[in-house]
Amino acid sequence: MCHLLTYNVIDISCGLSHNIALGFEKNSDTGPQDRRLQLVTWGSGANGALGLSSHDDIYIPVVNDFFNSHNIKEAHCGYNHTVVLTSKI
């Protein structure tokens, strides 16, 4: 679980019944050049739309840890899916 107020949110996208936010942690110990965007998801987990290990509905924003080792460039919600564009680290 995370609190969106602890992030510098730079983008939000909404699907039919799920949402995502992209942002940087405000209190990160790393310099700006070393920080990576984090994907935060919440809402309906149907069809794996949240990209988490379960299809449960999540009502409180959570960081999607799968992308911790990826350099996220952008992310968008569709009707019941999420697309994340990454680049090699």
SEVEXZA-222562 format. One record per residue (C-alpha): z negated, x negated, y negated. Coordinates in steps of 0.5 Angstrom, whole numbers, padded with zeros to 4 digits, always signed. Example, Ala and Ser with C-alpha at 12.3 -4.5 7.8 and 13.67 -1.06 7.14 Angstrom:
<sites>
-0016-0025+0009 -0014-0027+0002 
</sites>
This chain:
<sites>
+0000+0000+0000 +0001-0002-0007 +0000+0000-0014 +0007+0000-0018 +0003-0002-0024 +0002-0009-0021 +0010-0010-0021 +0015-0011-0027 +0019-0006-0024 +0027-0007-0026 +0030-0001-0022 +0029+0005-0019 +0033+0009-0014 +0032+0016-0011 +0035+0019-0005 +0034+0027-0003 +0027+0026-0001 +0025+0018-0001 +0025+0013-0007 +0025+0006-0008 +0023+0001-0014 +0025-0006-0015 +0021-0011-0018 +0017-0017-0019 +0009-0018-0018 +0006-0019-0025 +0000-0023-0022 +0004-0028-0018 +0002-0035-0018 +0009-0037-0018 +0014-0039-0023 +0019-0034-0026 +0025-0038-0022 +0021-0038-0015 +0020-0031-0016 +0024-0026-0011 +0025-0018-0012 +0021-0014-0008 +0023-0007-0005 +0018-0002-0005 +0019+0005-0002 +0016+0012-0001 +0018+0019+0001 +0021+0021+0007 +0022+0016+0013 +0027+0021+0017 +0033+0017+0019 +0029+0010+0018 +0031+0011+0010 +0025+0007+0008 +0027+0001+0012 +0020+0001+0015 +0018+0000+0023 +0017+0008+0023 +0020+0014+0021 +0014+0017+0018 +0013+0020+0011 +0010+0015+0007 +0007+0018+0000 +0004+0012-0003 +0009+0006-0005 +0009+0001+0000 +0012-0006+0000 +0018-0007+0005 +0016-0014+0008 +0022-0014+0012 +0026-0017+0006 +0020-0022+0004 +0025-0028+0007 +0031-0025+0003 +0034-0026-0004 +0035-0018-0006 +0040-0017-0011 +0040-0010-0012 +0038-0004-0008 +0040+0004-0008 +0038+0010-0005 +0044+0015-0002 +0043+0022+0001 +0038+0020+0007 +0039+0012+0007 +0038+0006+0003 +0042+0000+0002 +0040-0007+0000 +0044-0013-0002 +0042-0019-0001 +0044-0027-0001 +0043-0033+0003 +0036-0037+0001 
</sites>
